[in-house]
Amino acid sequence: MLMGPAPLLVIRRQDSNPAQIEWSQPVLSIGRDGANDIVIDHPLASRRHARLERDDNGYLVRDLDSTNG
């Protein structure tokens, strides 16, 4: 079981103020598709681009075999 408070993920965009997400689940999905937890509205992002994963050992960014890696 994970200990301590949920980490705070801060997303900084060039065209707006930073967005803060409380990371309270073990996996966050990233991509262009609106069903992702974090939506990246950019043509180089795949619909399902990557996942942020958290476990007892730390954090991992996993590429989902996206076209642009």
KOLMARMAR-349390 format. One record per residue: x, y, z of N, C-alpha, C, CB in turn. Coordinates in steps of 0.02 Angstrom, whole numbers, padded with zeros to 5 digits, always signed. Last residue first. Glycine has a CB too. Layout:
<segus>
XYZXYZXYZXYZ/...
</segus>
This chain:
<segus>
+00321+00421-01509+00365+00401-01453+00365+00447-01395+00434+00393-01477/+00233+00445-01611+00291+00490-01604+00336+00475-01544+00267+00560-01599/+00139+00342-01595+00171+00353-01659+00235+00394-01653+00124+00387-01707/+00156+00248-01443+00129+00304-01482+00169+00313-01545+00129+00368-01440/+00166+00145-01352+00181+00132-01423+00151+00186-01468+00154+00063-01444/+00146+00217-01234+00096+00167-01256+00103+00153-01330+00024+00192-01242/+00273+00239-01116+00249+00254-01183+00201+00199-01204+00309+00260-01233/+00263+00278-00948+00263+00223-00996+00233+00244-01063+00223+00163-00967/+00348+00338-00816+00313+00361-00875+00319+00306-00927+00341+00430-00903/+00336+00307-00642+00359+00285-00708+00316+00318-00761+00355+00207-00713/+00387+00314-00470+00347+00338-00526+00378+00317-00592+00340+00415-00523/+00401+00199-00334+00408+00266-00361+00362+00279-00419+00478+00278-00382/+00375+00079-00271+00445+00095-00287+00454+00165-00315+00471+00045-00335/+00239+00064-00258+00278+00070-00197+00351+00090-00210+00277+00004-00160/+00187+00167-00399+00184+00107-00357+00229+00117-00296+00205+00044-00397/+00112+00247-00536+00140+00255-00469+00133+00189-00432+00106+00312-00430/+00127+00305-00703+00111+00251-00656+00146+00263-00590+00130+00182-00686/+00061+00384-00838+00101+00396-00779+00079+00343-00728+00092+00470-00751/+00064+00336-01008+00033+00330-00942+00084+00351-00890+00009+00257-00929/+00034+00403-01175+00075+00376-01121+00034+00369-01058+00136+00422-01108/-00062+00416-01284+00009+00428-01292+00052+00393-01239+00023+00502-01291/-00190+00398-01375-00169+00366-01312-00093+00366-01313-00198+00291-01305/-00176+00486-01483-00239+00484-01445-00227+00452-01377-00293+00444-01484/-00014+00570-01478-00060+00517-01500-00124+00519-01458-00026+00447-01495/+00044+00732-01518+00023+00685-01465-00025+00633-01495-00011+00723-01405/+00061+00819-01620+00113+00768-01612+00097+00719-01556+00179+00801-01598/-00047+00910-01612-00047+00860-01666+00007+00806-01658-00038+00895-01731/-00120+00931-01451-00064+00947-01496-00059+00892-01549+00003+00953-01456/-00184+00935-01313-00212+00957-01377-00156+00980-01423-00264+01013-01367/-00188+00816-01202-00138+00857-01234-00164+00873-01304-00067+00821-01238/-00267+00781-01051-00276+00788-01123-00224+00838-01150-00348+00812-01140/-00262+00665-00930-00228+00727-00949-00232+00731-01025-00153+00728-00924/-00348+00557-00936-00347+00598-00875-00314+00666-00888-00310+00562-00818/-00439+00534-01091-00379+00531-01049-00386+00574-00987-00317+00553-01089/-00546+00560-01172-00557+00511-01118-00495+00504-01073-00574+00443-01148/-00507+00642-01276-00540+00672-01218-00552+00625-01161-00604+00702-01239/-00347+00609-01346-00417+00589-01338-00446+00618-01273-00423+00512-01338/-00211+00639-01334-00255+00687-01368-00329+00672-01356-00241+00687-01442/-00144+00592-01170-00151+00589-01243-00200+00641-01269-00173+00520-01264/-00121+00490-01029-00104+00553-01063-00114+00543-01137-00031+00575-01047/-00184+00425-00874-00174+00419-00946-00164+00488-00977-00233+00383-00979/-00119+00372-00722-00150+00428-00758-00134+00419-00832-00125+00497-00731/-00133+00257-00589-00116+00268-00660-00154+00329-00686-00132+00204-00703/-00174+00256-00455-00109+00227-00472-00086+00241-00544-00110+00153-00461/-00238+00415-00396-00248+00349-00425-00181+00321-00448-00299+00351-00484/-00212+00543-00359-00238+00498-00307-00252+00428-00333-00302+00527-00278/-00137+00680-00382-00127+00613-00410-00148+00562-00358-00052+00602-00431/-00213+00826-00417-00194+00784-00361-00193+00712-00387-00243+00792-00301/-00152+00942-00529-00192+00881-00523-00168+00843-00463-00188+00837-00588/-00152+01106-00590-00130+01060-00537-00179+01002-00532-00124+01096-00469/-00089+01203-00722-00145+01164-00696-00117+01115-00644-00183+01125-00753/-00025+01368-00749-00015+01297-00733-00078+01265-00705+00043+01290-00682/-00106+01470-00875-00081+01460-00808-00071+01385-00795-00128+01490-00756/-00054+01460-01050-00102+01468-00995-00068+01459-00928-00160+01419-01003/+00036+01429-01152-00017+01478-01166-00067+01488-01110-00053+01457-01227/+00125+01332-01110+00151+01397-01132+00097+01450-01137+00186+01390-01198/+00086+01245-00960+00076+01255-01032+00100+01324-01050+00001+01247-01051/+00124+01128-00838+00135+01197-00861+00128+01200-00937+00206+01222-00839/+00054+01040-00711+00062+01041-00783+00068+01113-00806+00003+01005-00820/+00095+00956-00567+00085+01023-00595+00101+01020-00669+00129+01077-00558/+00031+00846-00453+00061+00850-00519+00044+00918-00548+00035+00792-00566/+00058+00801-00291+00026+00851-00332+00065+00856-00398+00023+00921-00295/+00031+00640-00214+00073+00694-00241+00032+00742-00283+00131+00665-00282/-00063+00601-00070-00058+00597-00143-00014+00654-00168-00129+00600-00176/+00032+00569+00081-00020+00603+00042-00010+00592-00033-00022+00678+00058/+00081+00401+00135+00087+00473+00127+00032+00502+00085+00154+00489+00097/+00103+00246+00046+00099+00285+00107+00105+00359+00091+00154+00264+00156/+00024+00112-00038+00060+00175-00041+00050+00215+00022+00039+00216-00102/+00042-00059+00000+00000+00000+00000+00044+00062+00000-00047+00000+00060/
</segus>
